[in-house]
Every structure is written in structure tokens, then in C-alpha cells.
Amino acid sequence: MALLDTKKYNYERVKHTDSEGKTRHTTSNGDAMAVALRGLTLSEVEDVARRNGVPEASLDKWSHLNAGMRRMNMGLALRKIVKGGTPVHVGDHTVTSL
């Protein structure tokens, strides 16, 4: 029995090359934020979060989590900023809607 009914959700599985040149597979919802963050390292995502106003207290609160959970929480915080009407800048990308 599967824990997640994949027919109900439209998650994409993407093959990409990370900043170290390694081929990785990732699963995401495919929204503009997921596309903009794809291929960034954890420290790069953390830099993006800081530059776009994610509170330092939130980043500290997530420090005990594993890398995947920290990245997920930063992505969610950045999505919240976009939903609030403020564009988020990720390298060459500007995310204005999801």
C-alpha cells in the first residue's frame, strides 16, 4: 500500500546536474519556486532565503533538521513571501507567482 496516492497529485520527477557536476533526481511540484531553486546547494538556498527576507530566527529554528527538511522549509518560506505579493529573486530568476 502506497503512502501517497500519486494519481491525486501531479509531482514531476526531474533529472538534473547539481553544482558539483553530479547527476541527481528530484521530485517537486514543478512550480516556479521549485524550478528556480533546482540545482542549488543547501547553502545557496540559505543565501537566497536570507537575501529575500526569511527571518534569521526561522533559519536557526531549522538548524537541527536534515538537509532535505531544511531546504523544504526554506522553499516553503520563500513561497509564503511570493504569496504575500513580494517577488523573490533567485539568481537570474524572479519569482512573482507560483
C-alpha distances in whole Angstrom, upper triangle without the diagonal:
4,7,9,9,12,14,15,17,19,19,21,21,24,26,29,32,32,36,36,36,32,30,27,23,22,20,22,22,25,28,31,31,28,30,33,32,30,31,33,33,32,36,37,34,36,39,38,37,40,42,40,41,38,39,40,39,35,35,37,34,31,33,31,28,26,28,24,24,28,28,25,28,31,29,28,32,33,31,33,36,36,35,38,40,41,40,39,40,38,41,42,39,40,37,38,35,32
4,5,7,9,11,12,13,16,15,17,17,21,23,26,29,29,33,33,33,29,27,23,20,19,16,18,18,22,24,28,27,24,26,29,28,26,28,30,30,29,33,33,31,32,36,34,33,37,39,37,37,34,36,37,36,32,32,34,31,28,30,29,25,24,25,21,21,25,25,22,24,27,25,25,28,30,28,29,33,32,31,34,36,37,37,35,36,34,37,38,35,36,33,35,32,28
4,7,9,12,12,13,15,15,17,17,21,23,26,28,28,32,32,32,29,27,23,20,18,16,17,17,21,23,26,25,23,25,28,26,25,27,28,28,27,31,31,28,30,33,32,31,34,36,34,35,31,33,34,33,29,29,31,28,25,27,26,22,21,22,19,18,22,22,19,21,24,23,22,25,27,25,26,30,30,29,32,34,35,34,33,34,32,35,37,34,34,31,33,30,26
4,6,9,8,9,11,11,14,15,18,21,24,27,27,30,31,31,28,25,22,19,16,13,14,14,17,19,23,22,20,22,25,24,23,25,26,27,26,29,30,27,28,32,30,29,32,34,32,33,30,32,33,32,28,28,30,28,25,27,26,23,22,22,18,18,22,21,18,20,23,21,20,23,25,23,24,27,27,26,29,31,32,31,30,32,30,33,34,31,31,28,29,26,23
4,5,6,7,10,11,14,15,19,22,25,28,29,32,33,33,30,27,24,20,18,15,15,14,17,19,23,23,21,23,26,25,24,26,28,29,28,32,32,29,31,34,32,31,35,36,34,35,32,34,35,35,31,31,33,31,28,31,30,26,25,25,21,21,25,24,20,23,25,23,22,25,26,24,25,29,28,26,30,32,33,32,31,33,31,34,35,32,32,29,30,27,23
4,5,5,7,8,10,12,15,19,22,25,26,29,31,30,27,24,21,17,15,12,12,12,14,17,21,21,18,20,23,23,21,24,26,27,27,30,30,27,29,32,30,29,33,34,32,33,31,33,35,35,31,31,33,31,28,30,30,26,25,24,20,21,24,22,19,22,24,21,21,25,25,23,25,28,26,25,29,30,31,30,29,31,29,31,32,29,30,27,28,25,21
4,6,7,9,12,14,17,21,24,27,28,32,33,32,30,27,24,20,18,15,15,13,16,18,22,22,20,22,25,25,23,26,28,30,30,33,33,30,32,35,32,32,36,37,34,35,33,36,37,37,33,34,36,34,31,34,33,29,28,28,24,24,27,25,22,25,27,24,23,27,27,24,26,29,27,26,30,31,32,31,31,32,31,33,33,30,31,28,28,25,21
4,7,9,13,15,19,22,25,28,29,32,34,33,31,28,25,21,19,15,14,12,15,17,20,21,19,21,24,24,23,26,28,30,29,33,32,29,31,34,31,30,34,35,32,33,31,33,35,35,31,32,34,32,29,32,32,28,27,27,23,23,26,24,21,23,25,22,21,24,25,22,23,26,25,23,27,28,30,29,29,31,30,32,33,29,29,26,26,23,19
4,6,9,12,16,19,21,25,26,29,31,30,28,25,22,18,16,12,11,8,11,13,17,17,15,17,21,20,20,23,24,26,26,29,28,25,27,30,27,27,30,31,29,30,28,30,32,32,28,29,31,29,27,29,29,26,25,24,20,20,23,21,18,20,22,19,18,21,21,18,20,23,22,21,24,26,27,26,25,27,26,29,29,26,26,22,23,20,16
4,7,10,13,16,19,22,23,27,29,28,26,23,20,16,14,10,9,7,9,11,14,16,13,15,18,18,17,20,23,25,25,28,27,24,27,29,26,26,30,30,28,29,28,31,32,33,29,29,32,30,27,30,30,26,25,24,20,21,23,20,18,20,21,18,18,21,21,18,21,23,21,20,24,25,26,25,24,25,24,26,26,23,23,20,21,18,15
4,7,10,13,16,19,20,23,25,24,22,19,16,13,10,6,6,5,7,10,13,14,11,12,16,16,14,17,19,21,21,25,23,21,24,26,24,23,27,28,26,28,26,29,30,30,27,26,29,28,25,27,27,23,22,20,17,18,20,17,15,18,19,16,16,20,19,17,20,22,20,20,24,25,25,24,22,24,22,24,24,21,22,19,21,18,15
4,6,10,12,16,17,21,23,21,19,16,14,10,8,6,6,6,6,10,13,14,10,11,15,14,12,15,18,20,21,24,22,20,23,25,23,23,27,28,26,28,26,30,31,32,28,27,30,29,26,28,28,24,23,21,17,19,21,18,16,19,20,16,17,21,20,18,21,23,21,22,25,26,26,24,22,23,21,22,23,20,21,19,21,19,15
4,7,10,13,15,19,20,19,16,13,10,7,6,4,7,9,9,13,15,15,12,12,15,15,12,13,16,18,19,23,22,20,23,25,23,24,28,28,27,29,27,30,31,32,28,27,30,29,26,27,27,24,21,19,16,18,20,17,16,20,20,17,19,22,21,20,23,25,24,24,28,28,28,26,24,24,21,23,23,21,23,21,23,21,18
4,6,10,12,15,17,15,14,10,8,6,5,6,8,11,9,13,14,15,11,10,13,13,9,11,14,16,18,21,20,18,22,23,22,23,26,27,26,28,27,30,31,32,29,27,30,29,26,27,28,24,22,19,16,19,20,17,17,20,20,17,19,22,21,20,24,25,23,25,28,28,28,25,23,22,19,20,20,19,21,20,23,21,18
4,7,10,13,14,12,10,7,6,5,7,9,11,14,13,16,17,17,13,12,15,14,10,10,14,15,18,21,19,19,22,24,22,24,27,27,27,30,28,31,32,33,30,28,31,31,27,27,28,25,22,19,17,20,21,18,18,22,22,19,22,25,23,23,26,27,26,28,31,31,30,27,24,23,20,20,21,20,23,22,25,24,21
4,6,10,11,9,8,6,5,6,8,11,12,15,13,16,16,16,13,11,13,12,8,7,11,13,16,18,16,16,20,21,20,22,25,25,25,28,26,30,30,31,29,26,29,29,26,26,27,24,21,18,16,20,20,17,18,21,20,18,21,24,22,22,26,26,25,27,30,30,28,25,22,21,17,17,18,17,20,20,24,23,21
4,7,8,6,5,4,6,9,10,14,15,18,17,19,18,18,15,13,14,13,9,7,10,11,15,17,15,16,19,20,19,22,24,24,25,28,27,30,29,31,29,26,29,30,26,26,27,24,21,18,17,21,20,17,19,22,21,19,23,25,23,24,27,27,26,29,31,31,29,26,23,21,18,17,18,18,21,22,25,25,23
4,5,5,6,6,7,10,11,14,15,19,17,19,18,17,14,13,13,11,8,5,7,8,11,13,12,13,16,17,17,19,21,21,22,25,24,27,26,28,26,23,25,26,23,22,24,21,18,15,15,18,18,15,17,20,18,17,21,22,21,22,25,25,25,28,30,30,28,25,21,20,16,15,17,17,20,21,24,25,23
4,5,7,10,10,13,14,18,18,21,20,21,20,18,16,15,14,12,10,6,7,7,11,11,10,12,15,15,15,18,20,20,21,24,23,26,25,27,25,22,25,26,23,22,24,22,19,16,16,20,18,16,18,21,19,18,22,23,21,23,26,26,25,28,30,30,28,25,21,19,15,14,16,17,20,21,25,26,24
4,6,9,10,14,15,19,20,24,22,24,23,21,19,18,18,15,13,10,10,9,12,13,13,15,17,18,19,21,23,23,25,27,26,28,27,29,27,24,26,28,24,23,24,23,20,16,17,21,20,17,20,23,21,21,25,26,24,26,29,29,29,32,34,34,31,28,25,22,19,17,19,21,24,25,29,29,28
4,7,9,13,15,19,20,23,22,24,23,22,19,18,18,16,13,10,12,12,15,16,15,17,20,20,21,23,25,25,27,29,28,31,30,32,30,27,29,31,27,26,27,25,22,19,19,23,22,20,22,25,23,23,26,28,26,27,31,31,30,33,35,35,32,29,26,24,20,18,20,21,24,25,29,30,28
4,6,10,13,16,18,22,21,23,23,22,19,18,18,16,13,10,12,12,15,17,16,18,20,21,22,24,26,27,28,30,29,31,30,32,30,27,29,30,26,25,26,24,20,17,17,21,21,18,21,24,23,22,25,27,26,27,30,31,30,33,35,35,33,30,27,25,21,20,22,22,26,26,30,30,28
4,7,10,14,16,20,18,21,21,21,17,16,18,16,12,10,13,13,16,19,18,19,22,23,23,25,27,28,28,31,29,32,31,33,30,28,30,30,27,26,27,24,21,18,17,21,21,18,20,23,23,21,25,27,25,26,29,30,29,31,34,34,33,30,27,25,21,21,22,22,25,25,29,28,26
4,7,10,13,16,16,19,19,18,15,14,16,14,10,9,12,12,14,17,17,17,20,21,21,22,25,26,26,29,27,29,29,30,28,25,27,28,24,24,24,21,18,15,14,17,18,15,17,20,20,18,21,24,23,23,27,28,27,29,32,32,31,28,25,24,20,20,22,21,24,23,27,26,24
4,7,10,14,13,17,18,17,13,13,16,14,10,10,13,14,16,19,18,17,21,23,22,23,26,27,27,29,27,30,29,31,27,25,28,28,24,24,24,21,18,16,13,16,18,15,16,19,20,18,20,23,22,22,25,27,26,27,30,31,30,27,25,24,21,21,22,21,24,23,26,25,22
4,7,10,10,13,15,14,10,11,13,11,8,9,12,13,14,18,17,15,18,21,19,20,24,24,24,26,24,27,27,28,24,23,25,25,21,22,23,19,16,14,11,14,15,13,12,16,16,14,16,19,19,18,22,23,22,24,27,27,27,24,22,22,18,20,21,19,21,20,23,22,19
4,7,8,11,14,13,9,11,14,12,10,12,14,16,16,20,19,17,20,22,20,21,24,25,24,26,24,26,27,28,24,23,26,25,21,23,23,19,17,15,12,14,16,13,12,15,16,14,15,19,18,17,20,22,21,22,25,26,26,24,21,22,19,21,22,20,22,19,22,20,17
4,5,8,11,10,6,9,12,11,9,12,14,16,16,19,18,15,18,21,18,18,22,23,21,23,21,24,25,26,22,22,25,24,20,22,23,19,18,16,12,13,15,12,10,14,14,11,12,16,15,13,17,19,18,18,22,22,22,20,18,19,17,19,20,18,19,16,18,16,13
4,6,9,9,7,9,12,12,12,15,16,19,19,22,20,17,20,22,19,19,23,24,21,23,21,24,26,27,23,23,26,25,22,24,25,22,20,19,15,16,17,14,12,14,15,12,12,15,15,12,15,18,16,16,20,20,21,19,18,19,18,20,21,18,18,15,17,14,10
4,7,8,6,6,10,11,10,13,15,18,18,21,19,17,20,21,19,19,23,23,21,23,22,25,27,28,24,24,27,26,24,26,27,24,22,20,17,18,19,15,14,16,16,12,13,16,15,13,16,18,15,16,20,20,20,18,16,17,16,18,18,15,16,13,15,13,9
4,6,5,6,9,10,11,15,16,18,19,21,19,16,19,20,17,17,21,20,18,20,19,23,25,26,23,22,26,25,23,25,27,24,23,21,18,18,19,15,13,15,15,11,12,14,12,10,13,14,12,13,16,16,16,14,13,15,14,16,16,13,13,10,11,9,6
4,6,5,6,9,10,14,14,17,18,20,17,15,18,18,15,15,19,18,16,18,18,22,24,25,22,22,26,26,23,25,27,25,24,21,19,19,19,16,14,16,15,11,12,14,11,9,13,13,10,12,15,14,14,11,10,11,11,13,13,9,9,6,8,7,5
4,5,5,6,8,12,12,15,15,16,14,11,14,15,11,12,15,15,13,15,15,18,20,22,19,18,22,22,19,22,24,21,21,18,16,16,15,12,11,13,11,7,9,11,8,7,11,11,9,11,14,14,13,11,9,10,9,12,13,9,9,6,9,9,7
4,6,5,6,10,10,13,14,16,14,11,14,16,13,14,17,17,16,18,17,20,22,23,20,19,22,22,19,21,23,20,19,16,13,14,14,11,10,12,11,8,10,12,10,9,13,14,13,14,17,18,17,14,12,13,11,13,14,11,12,10,13,12,9
4,6,5,9,10,14,15,17,14,12,16,17,14,15,19,18,17,20,19,23,24,26,23,22,25,25,22,24,26,23,21,18,16,18,17,14,13,16,14,11,13,15,13,12,16,16,14,16,19,19,18,15,13,12,10,12,12,9,11,10,13,12,10
4,6,8,9,12,14,15,12,10,14,14,11,12,16,15,14,17,17,20,22,24,21,20,23,24,21,23,25,23,21,18,16,18,17,13,14,15,13,10,13,14,11,11,15,15,13,16,18,17,16,12,10,9,6,8,9,6,8,8,11,12,11
4,6,6,9,10,12,9,7,11,11,9,11,14,14,13,16,15,19,19,21,19,17,20,21,18,19,21,19,18,14,13,14,13,10,11,13,10,8,11,13,10,11,15,15,14,17,19,19,17,14,11,10,7,9,11,9,11,10,14,14,13
4,6,9,11,13,11,10,13,14,12,14,17,17,17,20,19,22,22,24,22,19,23,23,20,21,23,20,18,14,13,15,15,11,12,15,13,11,14,16,14,14,18,18,17,19,22,22,20,18,15,14,10,11,13,11,14,13,17,17,15
4,7,10,12,10,10,13,14,13,15,18,18,18,21,20,23,23,25,23,20,23,24,21,21,23,20,18,14,13,16,15,12,14,16,15,13,17,18,16,17,21,21,20,23,25,25,23,20,17,15,12,12,13,13,16,16,20,20,18
4,7,8,6,6,10,10,10,12,15,15,16,18,17,20,20,22,20,17,20,21,18,18,20,18,16,12,12,15,13,10,12,15,12,12,15,16,14,16,19,19,19,22,24,24,21,19,15,13,10,10,13,13,15,15,19,20,19
4,5,5,6,9,10,11,12,14,15,17,19,17,19,18,21,19,15,18,19,16,15,17,16,13,10,11,13,11,9,12,14,12,13,16,17,16,18,21,21,21,24,25,26,23,21,17,16,13,13,16,16,18,18,22,23,21
4,5,5,6,9,10,10,12,14,15,17,15,17,15,17,15,12,14,16,12,12,14,12,10,7,8,10,8,6,10,11,10,11,14,14,14,17,19,19,20,23,24,25,22,21,17,16,13,14,18,17,19,19,22,23,21
4,5,5,6,9,10,11,12,14,16,14,16,14,16,15,11,13,16,13,12,15,14,13,10,12,13,10,9,13,13,11,13,16,15,15,18,20,19,21,24,24,25,22,21,17,16,13,13,17,18,19,19,23,24,23
4,5,5,6,9,10,11,12,14,14,16,15,18,16,13,16,18,16,15,18,17,16,12,13,15,12,10,13,14,11,12,15,15,13,16,19,18,19,22,23,23,20,18,14,12,9,10,13,14,16,16,20,21,20
4,5,5,6,9,10,11,12,11,14,13,16,14,11,14,16,13,14,16,15,14,11,11,12,10,7,10,11,7,8,12,11,10,13,15,15,15,18,20,20,18,16,12,11,9,10,14,13,14,14,17,18,17
4,5,5,6,9,10,11,9,11,10,13,11,8,11,13,11,11,14,14,14,11,12,12,9,8,11,10,7,9,12,11,11,14,15,15,16,19,20,21,18,17,13,13,11,13,16,16,16,16,19,20,20
4,5,5,6,9,10,10,12,11,14,13,11,13,16,14,14,18,17,17,14,16,16,13,11,14,14,10,12,15,13,12,15,17,15,17,20,20,21,17,16,12,11,9,10,14,14,15,16,19,20,20
4,5,5,6,9,9,12,12,15,14,12,15,17,15,16,19,18,18,15,16,16,13,11,13,13,9,10,13,11,9,12,14,12,13,17,17,17,14,12,9,7,6,8,12,11,11,12,15,17,17
4,6,5,6,5,8,9,12,10,9,12,14,13,14,17,16,17,14,15,14,11,10,12,10,6,8,10,8,7,10,11,10,12,15,15,16,13,12,9,9,9,12,15,14,13,13,15,17,16
4,5,5,5,7,7,11,10,9,12,14,14,14,18,18,19,17,18,17,13,13,15,13,10,12,14,11,10,14,14,12,14,17,17,17,14,14,11,11,11,13,16,16,15,16,17,19,20
4,6,8,10,11,14,14,12,15,18,17,18,22,21,22,19,20,20,16,15,17,16,12,13,15,12,11,14,15,12,14,17,16,16,13,12,9,8,9,11,14,14,13,14,16,18,19
4,6,9,11,14,13,13,16,17,17,18,22,21,22,20,20,19,16,15,16,14,11,11,13,10,8,11,11,8,10,13,13,13,9,9,6,7,9,11,14,13,11,11,13,15,16
4,6,8,11,11,11,14,15,16,17,21,20,22,20,21,19,16,15,16,14,11,12,13,9,9,12,11,8,11,14,12,13,10,11,9,11,12,15,18,16,14,14,15,17,18
4,6,9,7,8,11,12,12,14,17,17,19,17,17,16,13,13,13,10,8,10,10,7,7,11,10,8,12,14,13,14,12,13,11,12,13,16,19,18,16,15,16,17,18
4,5,5,7,9,10,11,13,16,17,19,18,19,17,14,15,15,12,10,13,13,9,11,14,12,11,15,16,15,17,15,16,14,16,17,19,22,21,20,19,20,21,21
4,5,5,6,9,10,11,14,15,18,17,18,17,13,14,16,13,11,15,15,12,13,17,16,15,18,20,19,21,18,19,17,18,18,20,24,23,22,21,23,24,24
4,5,5,6,9,10,13,14,17,17,19,16,13,15,16,13,12,16,15,12,15,17,16,16,19,21,19,22,20,21,19,21,21,23,27,26,24,23,25,25,25
4,5,5,6,9,12,12,15,15,16,13,10,12,13,9,9,12,12,9,12,14,13,13,17,18,17,20,18,19,17,19,19,22,25,23,22,21,22,23,22
4,5,5,6,10,10,13,12,14,12,8,10,12,9,8,12,12,10,12,15,15,15,18,19,19,21,19,20,17,18,17,20,23,22,22,21,22,23,22
4,5,5,8,10,13,13,15,13,10,13,14,12,11,15,15,13,16,19,18,18,21,23,22,25,23,23,21,22,21,23,27,26,25,24,26,27,26
4,6,7,9,12,13,15,12,10,13,13,10,11,15,14,13,16,18,17,18,21,22,22,25,23,24,21,23,22,25,28,27,26,25,26,27,25
4,6,6,9,10,11,8,6,9,10,8,9,12,12,12,14,17,16,18,20,21,22,24,23,23,20,22,21,23,26,25,25,23,25,25,24
4,6,8,9,11,10,7,11,12,11,11,15,15,15,17,19,20,20,23,25,25,27,25,25,22,23,21,23,27,26,26,25,28,28,26
4,7,9,12,10,9,12,14,12,14,17,17,17,20,22,22,23,26,27,27,30,28,28,25,26,25,27,30,29,29,28,30,30,28
4,7,8,6,6,9,10,10,12,14,15,15,18,19,20,22,24,25,26,28,27,27,24,25,23,25,28,27,28,26,28,28,26
4,6,5,6,9,10,11,12,14,16,17,19,20,21,23,25,26,27,30,28,27,24,25,22,24,27,26,27,26,28,28,26
4,6,5,6,9,10,11,12,14,15,16,18,20,21,23,24,26,28,26,25,21,22,19,21,24,23,24,23,26,26,23
4,5,5,6,9,10,11,12,14,15,16,18,20,21,22,24,26,25,24,21,21,19,21,23,22,23,21,24,23,21
4,5,5,6,9,10,10,12,14,15,16,19,20,21,23,25,24,23,20,21,19,22,25,23,23,22,24,23,20
4,5,5,6,9,10,11,12,14,15,17,19,20,21,23,22,21,18,19,17,20,23,21,22,20,23,22,20
4,5,5,6,9,10,11,12,14,15,17,18,20,22,20,19,16,16,14,16,19,18,19,17,20,20,18
4,5,5,6,9,10,11,12,14,15,16,18,20,19,19,16,17,15,18,21,19,19,17,19,18,16
4,5,5,6,9,10,11,13,14,15,17,19,18,18,15,17,16,19,22,20,19,17,19,18,16
4,5,5,6,9,10,11,13,14,15,17,16,15,12,14,13,16,18,17,16,15,17,17,15
4,5,5,6,9,10,11,12,14,16,15,14,11,12,11,15,17,14,14,12,14,14,12
4,5,5,6,9,10,10,12,15,14,14,12,15,14,18,20,17,16,13,15,13,11
4,5,5,6,9,10,11,13,12,13,11,13,14,17,19,17,15,13,14,14,13
4,5,5,6,9,10,11,10,9,7,10,10,14,16,13,12,9,11,11,11
4,5,5,6,9,10,10,10,8,12,12,16,17,14,12,9,10,9,8
4,5,5,6,9,9,10,10,14,15,19,20,17,15,12,11,11,10
4,5,5,7,6,7,7,11,13,16,18,15,12,10,10,10,11
4,5,5,5,5,6,10,12,16,16,13,10,7,6,6,8
4,5,7,9,10,14,16,19,20,16,13,10,8,7,8
4,6,9,11,14,17,20,21,18,15,12,10,10,11
4,6,9,13,16,19,19,16,12,10,7,8,11
4,6,10,13,16,16,14,10,9,7,9,12
4,7,10,13,13,10,6,6,5,8,10
4,6,10,11,8,6,5,7,9,11
4,6,7,6,4,6,9,12,13
4,6,5,6,8,11,13,14
4,5,8,10,14,16,17
4,7,10,13,16,17
4,6,10,12,13
4,6,9,11
4,6,7
4,7
4
